């Protein structure tokens, strides 16, 4: 009896430690779920997320959603309820003058209404796209100060400094640049936010909320 125990006991220990089932089946991965090659991830101008030593926003793609969320992260880190030292409001840091242009006259209401903030951003992008429509057609694809000009870069810069200042920058081929109160330039925004596809946003003259 002891002889058989010496023979079978090690086998029992192995089965307990490593597991064994005579009924185990091989799981076959469906063909559609198999990874056959690396997944291509698009990012504007192939820049790394941590460039310029900044905290990188969550990357949400190269379409309009990715554009506006990246811009919001730069402006306020996506905080709907923040007011900066110059009095700019909310997630996208709008000034009261811009709000009035699109039909919003109550800054406190705007600051406490995330849905309204998103609507204002969409309307303002449409407005800037209308104002800059000829400059977009003329300059997209060209290079100014070593940076390729794209529609998304132009509209991001218009959000920063206003469409008139962006027109002056483009038409002077970069000689006329302005900075906001924190030192951020039109050239910086044109480069940082280049390469997004925001073609779904329609240019609209004097849109209102």
Buried (B, 14 or more C-beta within 10 A) or exposed (E): EEEEEEEEEEEEEEEEEEEEEEEEEEEEEEEEEEEEEEEEEEBBBEBEEEEEEEEEBEBBBBBBEBBBBBBBBBBBEBEBEBBEEEEBBBBBBBBBEBBEBBEBEEBEEBBEBEEBBBBBBBBBBBBBBBBBEEBBEEBBEEEBEEBBBBBBBBBBBBBBBBBEBBBBBBEEEBEEBBEBEEEBBBBBBBBBBBBBBBEEBEBBEEBEE
